[in-house]
């Protein structure tokens, strides 16, 4: 789930938002698996949603960096979960209610919340406290390479040369940023 607090799972969340936007915007996303891929050119609304997700991730890193020192880890995680519940409820109400939500959706949402909000937020805020927002944000850039590898390992997605080059650029950028003086 999108925890709104930055970190690896937020980048995965941005990817999920991107995929959802593609599915809703173009209607041409195929199921994950070997030989299936997302379309090359999504519509403008999908790109705007992905951009908005990236902006929210960046802003949440800054906000969490200042709040993390004032609140305990468990309390902060509780606030994040309640905020996510309120936002999800608001979206559900705006879209006509919960009648389209199946039981398995709720199970998936609970699992996503447990991993995305609870586990990832706890580790992310602990990292913010120890490394600070700048280094934490740089390390968070590794979420995309991890997502690519996990998609290949667990979903059988093919890795294109272009994606390999992208991962290489991300890794080089992170290494350069970490080697540079603050």
C-alpha positions as CSV (number, residue, x, y, z in Angstrom):
1,X,0.0,0.0,0.0
2,X,1.0,3.6,-0.4
3,X,2.2,4.7,3.0
4,X,2.7,8.3,2.1
5,X,6.0,8.3,4.0
6,X,8.5,7.9,1.3
7,X,10.9,5.0,1.1
8,X,11.1,1.9,-1.0
9,X,7.5,1.0,-0.9
10,X,6.4,4.5,-1.9
11,X,8.3,4.1,-5.1
12,X,6.6,0.8,-5.6
13,X,3.4,2.6,-4.8
14,X,4.2,5.1,-7.5
15,X,4.7,2.2,-9.9
16,X,1.4,0.8,-8.8
17,X,-0.3,4.2,-9.4
18,X,1.4,4.3,-12.8
19,X,0.1,0.8,-13.7
20,X,-3.4,1.6,-12.4
21,X,-3.4,4.9,-14.4
22,X,-2.3,3.0,-17.5
23,X,-5.0,0.4,-17.0
24,X,-7.7,3.1,-16.5
25,X,-6.4,5.6,-19.0
26,X,-5.6,3.4,-22.0
27,X,-7.3,0.2,-21.3
28,X,-4.5,-1.7,-22.9
29,X,-2.5,-3.0,-20.0
30,X,-2.1,-6.8,-20.1
31,X,-1.7,-9.1,-17.1
32,X,1.8,-9.4,-15.7
33,X,3.8,-12.4,-16.9
34,X,6.2,-13.5,-19.7
35,X,5.7,-11.7,-22.9
36,X,3.3,-9.1,-21.6
37,X,4.2,-5.5,-21.1
38,X,2.8,-2.1,-20.5
39,X,2.2,0.1,-23.5
40,X,5.0,2.4,-24.6
41,X,3.0,5.6,-24.7
42,X,0.4,6.1,-21.9
43,X,-2.1,8.8,-22.1
44,X,-1.6,12.2,-20.5
45,X,-3.7,11.5,-17.4
46,X,-1.6,8.5,-16.6
47,X,1.6,10.5,-16.8
48,X,0.1,13.2,-14.6
49,X,-0.9,10.6,-12.0
50,X,2.6,9.2,-12.0
51,X,4.1,12.7,-11.6
52,X,1.7,13.5,-8.8
53,X,2.7,10.3,-7.0
54,X,6.4,11.2,-7.4
55,X,5.7,14.7,-6.0
56,X,3.8,13.3,-3.1
57,X,6.7,10.9,-2.3
58,X,9.2,13.7,-2.3
59,X,7.1,16.0,-0.1
60,X,6.4,13.1,2.3
61,X,10.2,12.6,2.7
62,X,10.6,16.2,3.8
63,X,7.6,16.2,6.1
64,X,8.5,12.9,7.7
65,X,12.1,14.1,8.2
66,X,10.8,16.9,10.4
67,X,8.1,14.9,12.2
68,X,10.1,11.7,12.8
69,X,12.1,13.3,15.6
70,X,9.0,14.5,17.4
71,X,6.9,11.3,17.4
72,X,7.7,7.7,18.3
73,X,8.0,5.3,15.4
74,X,4.8,3.3,16.3
75,X,2.8,6.5,16.9
76,X,3.9,7.9,13.5
77,X,3.0,4.6,11.8
78,X,-0.4,4.7,13.5
79,X,-1.0,8.3,12.2
80,X,0.0,7.1,8.7
81,X,-2.3,4.2,8.7
82,X,-5.3,6.3,9.9
83,X,-4.5,8.9,7.2
84,X,-4.4,6.2,4.5
85,X,-7.7,4.8,5.8
86,X,-9.3,8.3,5.7
87,X,-8.0,9.0,2.2
88,X,-9.1,5.6,0.9
89,X,-12.5,6.1,2.4
90,X,-12.8,9.5,0.9
91,X,-11.9,8.2,-2.6
92,X,-14.4,5.3,-2.1
93,X,-17.2,7.7,-1.2
94,X,-16.4,10.0,-4.1
95,X,-16.5,7.0,-6.5
96,X,-19.8,5.7,-5.2
97,X,-19.0,3.7,-2.1
98,X,-17.6,0.4,-1.2
99,X,-19.9,-1.9,-3.2
100,X,-17.3,-2.7,-5.9
101,X,-14.8,-3.8,-3.2
102,X,-14.7,-7.6,-3.0
103,X,-13.5,-9.6,0.0
104,X,-10.2,-10.4,-1.6
105,X,-9.6,-6.7,-2.2
106,X,-9.8,-6.1,1.6
107,X,-7.4,-9.0,2.2
108,X,-5.0,-7.6,-0.3
109,X,-5.4,-4.1,1.2
110,X,-4.7,-5.5,4.7
111,X,-1.5,-7.3,3.5
112,X,-0.4,-4.2,1.6
113,X,-1.0,-2.0,4.6
114,X,1.0,-4.4,6.9
115,X,4.0,-4.5,4.6
116,X,3.7,-1.0,3.0
117,X,2.8,1.1,6.0
118,X,3.8,-0.8,9.0
119,X,7.0,-2.5,8.1
120,X,8.3,-0.1,5.4
121,X,7.3,3.0,7.4
122,X,9.1,1.7,10.6
123,X,12.3,1.0,8.7
124,X,12.0,4.2,6.6
125,X,11.6,6.5,9.6
126,X,14.4,4.7,11.4
127,X,16.6,5.4,8.4
128,X,15.5,9.0,8.3
129,X,16.5,9.4,11.9
130,X,19.9,7.8,11.4
131,X,20.9,9.1,7.9
132,X,18.7,12.2,7.4
133,X,16.3,13.0,4.5
134,X,19.0,13.6,1.8
135,X,20.7,10.2,2.1
136,X,17.5,8.4,2.7
137,X,16.0,9.9,-0.4
138,X,19.0,8.8,-2.4
139,X,18.9,5.3,-1.2
140,X,15.1,5.2,-1.9
141,X,16.0,5.6,-5.6
142,X,17.0,1.9,-5.4
143,X,13.3,0.9,-5.2
144,X,13.0,0.9,-9.0
145,X,15.9,-1.6,-9.6
146,X,14.5,-3.8,-6.8
147,X,11.0,-3.7,-8.4
148,X,12.5,-4.6,-11.7
149,X,14.4,-7.6,-10.3
150,X,11.4,-8.7,-8.2
151,X,9.1,-8.5,-11.2
152,X,11.5,-10.7,-13.2
153,X,12.0,-13.2,-10.3
154,X,8.4,-13.5,-9.1
155,X,6.2,-12.5,-12.0
156,X,8.3,-13.7,-14.9
157,X,8.5,-10.2,-16.5
158,X,11.1,-9.7,-19.2
159,X,13.9,-7.2,-18.6
160,X,14.6,-5.1,-21.7
161,X,18.0,-3.7,-22.6
162,X,16.5,-0.2,-22.1
163,X,15.4,-1.1,-18.5
164,X,18.9,-2.6,-17.8
165,X,20.5,0.6,-18.9
166,X,18.0,2.6,-16.7
167,X,18.9,0.4,-13.7
168,X,22.6,1.0,-14.4
169,X,22.1,4.7,-14.6
170,X,20.2,4.7,-11.3
171,X,22.9,2.7,-9.6
172,X,25.6,4.9,-10.9
173,X,23.7,8.0,-9.8
174,X,23.2,6.7,-6.3
175,X,26.8,5.8,-6.0
176,X,27.9,9.2,-7.3
177,X,25.6,11.0,-4.9
178,X,26.7,8.9,-1.9
179,X,30.4,9.5,-2.8
180,X,29.9,13.3,-3.1
181,X,30.5,15.4,-0.1
182,X,27.4,16.7,1.7
